[in-house]
Amino acid sequence: KRFCDDLTNAGLEFQTQFRVGRWTIDIVFEPEMLAVEYDGDYWHSLPSSIKRDARKDADLRKKGFTVLRIPERMHKYKPSDAVNAVAQQLLRIRKGLENAS
């Protein structure tokens, strides 16, 4: 919730809990096809979660998404770095879309 609030306060528009096939993406910037996953430090460090995350990322990339994972500790200790990581990725994607036009 706080991460979404920080993204909103930065002026970014997105959707949450976005379904793509069998997967639910935490945060999606749909026009740019950017999937942002907010990874809790405990759950996403488990071997089964690491394997599942890898499968999810690969599947989403096949569907045309760029996947960005934000670790909980990054947002907890440096929230501006987490928001900037998303903003910078959006900027890279948008520049690529402009260049492709």
C-alpha positions as CSV (number, residue, x, y, z in Angstrom):
1,K,0.0,0.0,0.0
2,R,2.7,2.5,0.9
3,F,4.6,1.7,-2.3
4,C,1.5,2.4,-4.4
5,D,1.0,5.6,-2.4
6,D,4.5,6.7,-3.2
7,L,4.1,5.9,-6.9
8,T,0.8,7.9,-6.9
9,N,2.5,10.8,-5.1
10,A,5.2,10.8,-7.8
11,G,2.4,11.3,-10.4
12,L,2.5,7.8,-11.9
13,E,-0.7,6.2,-13.0
14,F,-1.0,2.4,-12.8
15,Q,-3.3,-0.5,-12.1
16,T,-3.0,-3.0,-9.3
17,Q,-3.7,-6.7,-9.1
18,F,-3.7,-7.0,-12.9
19,R,-4.5,-10.4,-14.3
20,V,-2.5,-11.8,-17.2
21,G,-3.4,-15.4,-17.9
22,R,-2.7,-17.4,-14.7
23,W,-0.7,-14.6,-13.1
24,T,-1.6,-11.6,-11.1
25,I,0.8,-8.7,-11.4
26,D,1.2,-6.4,-8.4
27,I,1.4,-3.1,-10.4
28,V,1.0,-2.6,-14.2
29,F,1.7,0.3,-16.4
30,E,-0.5,-1.0,-19.2
31,P,0.4,1.3,-22.1
32,E,4.1,0.6,-21.6
33,M,3.6,-3.1,-20.7
34,L,5.6,-2.7,-17.5
35,A,4.9,-5.2,-14.8
36,V,6.2,-4.2,-11.4
37,E,6.4,-6.9,-8.7
38,Y,6.8,-5.8,-5.1
39,D,8.7,-8.7,-3.4
40,G,8.4,-9.2,0.3
41,D,11.8,-10.1,1.7
42,Y,10.8,-13.3,3.5
43,W,8.4,-14.9,1.0
44,H,10.3,-14.1,-2.1
45,S,13.5,-15.5,-0.6
46,L,12.1,-19.0,-0.3
47,P,13.4,-21.5,-3.0
48,S,9.8,-22.3,-4.1
49,S,9.0,-18.6,-4.5
50,I,12.3,-18.0,-6.4
51,K,11.4,-20.7,-8.9
52,R,7.8,-19.5,-9.2
53,D,8.9,-15.9,-9.7
54,A,11.3,-17.0,-12.5
55,R,8.5,-18.9,-14.3
56,K,6.2,-15.9,-13.9
57,D,8.8,-13.4,-15.2
58,A,9.6,-15.7,-18.2
59,D,5.9,-16.1,-19.0
60,L,5.2,-12.3,-18.7
61,R,8.2,-11.5,-21.0
62,K,6.9,-13.9,-23.6
63,K,3.7,-11.9,-23.5
64,G,5.6,-8.7,-24.2
65,F,6.0,-7.3,-20.6
66,T,9.1,-5.8,-19.1
67,V,9.3,-7.1,-15.6
68,L,10.8,-5.0,-12.8
69,R,11.1,-6.5,-9.3
70,I,11.3,-4.1,-6.3
71,P,12.6,-5.7,-3.1
72,E,10.8,-4.8,0.1
73,R,14.1,-3.7,1.7
74,M,14.7,-1.2,-1.1
75,H,11.4,0.5,-0.5
76,K,11.7,0.2,3.3
77,Y,15.1,1.9,3.5
78,K,15.2,4.1,0.4
79,P,11.7,4.6,-0.8
80,S,12.8,7.3,-3.3
81,D,15.2,4.8,-4.9
82,A,12.3,2.3,-5.4
83,V,10.1,5.0,-7.0
84,N,13.0,6.2,-9.1
85,A,13.6,2.7,-10.4
86,V,10.1,2.5,-11.7
87,A,10.2,6.0,-13.1
88,Q,13.5,5.3,-14.9
89,Q,12.2,2.0,-16.4
90,L,9.1,3.8,-17.6
91,L,11.3,6.5,-19.2
92,R,13.4,3.9,-21.0
93,I,10.4,2.1,-22.3
94,R,8.7,5.3,-23.5
95,K,11.9,6.4,-25.3
96,G,12.1,3.0,-27.0
97,L,8.5,3.4,-28.1
98,E,9.1,6.9,-29.5
99,N,12.2,5.7,-31.4
100,A,10.2,2.8,-32.8
101,S,7.6,5.2,-34.2
